[in-house]
């Protein structure tokens, strides 16, 4: 498959997703979401079978998700929506948390769910970076490959 990874940064999670997809034999390109125009143009150039957003802070423009199947990897379980998801999970001492793959639609984090993973939260409040780079990234990469 031709896959476009659209991201806010080519961080550790995005790099892991890129490597996992390439190991699966996919043709993978990466584009930073620097503007709506750049996101749309990247998809027009790459002609992907699917756009996957493993780490994206920006809203996906309608011209992109209406023209290309676009899947967002959200660091929260099904039903969780919005920014600062991991912060709230830590502050609220959630016993478990998750990662959800959902299709981009007009309303943020509200599209059809393609898959999800749930994991136990540590009993002691974790550092956000440890949570993100550990169980969140592991679950996210599993979902990216599944998508």
Phi, psi and omega per residue, in radians:
X1 nan 2.663 2.977
X2 -1.645 2.107 -3.076
X3 -2.172 2.324 3.024
X4 -1.852 2.108 3.005
X5 -1.609 2.071 3.133
X6 -1.874 2.154 -3.009
X7 -2.548 2.801 3.059
X8 -1.414 -0.445 3.106
X9 -2.741 2.603 3.076
X10 -1.497 1.135 -3.064
X11 -1.427 -3.032 -3.110
X12 -1.021 -0.718 3.131
X13 -1.125 -0.814 -3.142
X14 -1.105 -0.691 3.103
X15 -1.107 -0.745 3.108
X16 -1.096 -0.728 3.115
X17 -1.098 -0.774 3.131
X18 -1.022 -0.828 -3.140
X19 -1.118 -0.786 -3.114
X20 -1.082 -0.724 -3.138
X21 -1.211 -0.675 3.101
X22 -1.154 -0.658 3.083
X23 -1.093 -0.525 3.108
X24 -1.369 -0.062 3.091
X25 1.624 0.174 -3.132
X26 -1.447 2.681 3.019
X27 -1.565 1.962 -3.000
X28 -2.085 2.246 3.007
X29 -2.079 2.766 -3.083
X30 -2.202 2.409 3.067
X31 -2.372 2.322 3.043
X32 -1.397 2.421 -3.092
X33 -1.487 1.222 -3.093
X34 -1.441 -0.376 3.091
X35 -2.847 2.837 3.093
X36 -1.050 -0.739 -3.125
X37 -1.087 -0.745 3.139
X38 -1.105 -0.674 3.137
X39 -1.128 -0.809 -3.125
X40 -1.148 -0.779 3.141
X41 -1.115 -0.653 3.123
X42 -1.063 -0.746 3.130
X43 -1.189 -0.671 3.116
X44 -1.110 -0.672 3.136
X45 -1.297 -0.750 -3.062
X46 -1.328 -0.464 -3.076
X47 0.842 0.975 -3.065
X48 -1.315 2.687 2.968
X49 -1.280 -0.534 3.119
X50 -2.681 2.539 3.008
X51 -1.856 2.226 3.118
X52 -2.080 2.336 -3.103
X53 -2.014 1.564 -3.081
X54 -1.328 -0.479 3.130
X55 -2.583 1.705 -3.055
X56 -2.414 2.106 3.099
X57 -1.623 -0.400 -3.069
X58 -1.505 2.753 3.053
X59 -1.316 2.406 3.072
X60 -1.340 2.159 -3.127
X61 -1.137 2.553 -3.122
X62 -0.979 -0.669 -3.131
X63 -1.051 -0.472 3.121
X64 -1.406 -0.982 -3.052
X65 -1.252 -0.363 3.067
X66 -1.359 -0.457 -3.109
X67 -1.741 -0.293 -3.080
X68 -2.470 2.355 3.057
X69 -1.044 2.104 -3.043
X70 -2.214 2.224 -3.091
X71 -2.103 2.205 3.128
X72 -1.681 2.373 3.019
X73 -1.753 1.915 -3.042
X74 -1.834 2.275 -3.124
X75 -1.408 1.077 3.082
X76 -2.819 2.784 3.129
X77 -1.290 2.946 3.088
X78 -0.913 2.363 -3.127
X79 1.681 -0.402 3.093
X80 -1.317 2.410 -3.112
X81 -2.478 2.635 3.009
X82 1.675 3.076 -3.102
X83 -1.346 2.982 3.058
X84 1.089 0.480 -3.086
X85 -1.005 -0.842 -3.119
X86 -1.175 -0.627 3.110
X87 -1.028 -0.803 -3.133
X88 -1.169 -0.656 3.114
X89 -1.064 -0.696 3.130
X90 -1.238 -0.861 -3.115
X91 -1.049 -0.718 -3.115
X92 -1.463 0.033 3.132
X93 0.895 0.833 3.120
X94 -1.048 2.388 3.139
X95 -1.277 -0.482 3.070
X96 -2.539 2.767 -3.134
X97 -2.522 -3.067 -3.114
X98 -2.869 -3.027 3.102
X99 -2.384 2.392 -3.081
X100 -2.178 2.394 2.996
X101 -1.767 2.088 -3.121
X102 -2.388 2.612 -3.098
X103 -1.315 2.421 3.111
X104 -1.222 2.323 3.048
X105 -2.438 -3.098 -3.087
X106 -0.960 -0.841 -3.113
X107 -1.499 2.280 -3.080
X108 -1.094 2.389 3.072
X109 0.999 0.562 -3.069
X110 -2.167 0.057 -3.065
X111 -1.353 3.083 3.094
X112 -1.007 2.425 -3.114
X113 -1.490 2.236 3.108
X114 -1.630 -0.424 3.140
X115 3.020 2.890 3.079
X116 -2.748 2.801 3.064
X117 -2.300 2.494 3.104
X118 -2.105 2.521 3.112
X119 -2.471 2.704 3.103
X120 -1.302 2.409 3.046
X121 -1.452 2.575 3.076
X122 -1.049 2.600 -3.132
X123 -1.185 -0.613 3.049
X124 -1.562 2.462 -3.141
X125 -0.955 2.101 -3.110
X126 -1.440 2.797 2.934
X127 -1.241 2.471 -3.128
X128 -1.011 -0.717 -3.124
X129 -1.116 -0.662 3.120
X130 -1.176 -0.688 3.118
X131 -1.159 -0.819 -3.105
X132 -1.127 -0.791 -3.083
X133 -1.414 -0.159 3.126
X134 -1.821 -1.807 -3.034
X135 -1.110 -0.569 3.125
X136 -1.157 -0.860 -3.129
X137 -1.115 -0.695 3.115
X138 -1.056 -0.822 -3.138
X139 -1.152 -0.714 -3.119
X140 -1.097 -0.756 -3.136
X141 -1.152 -0.688 3.066
X142 -1.014 -0.769 -3.130
X143 -1.173 -0.703 3.131
X144 -1.037 -0.797 3.137
X145 -1.139 -0.720 3.111
X146 -1.080 -0.741 3.129
X147 -1.066 nan nan
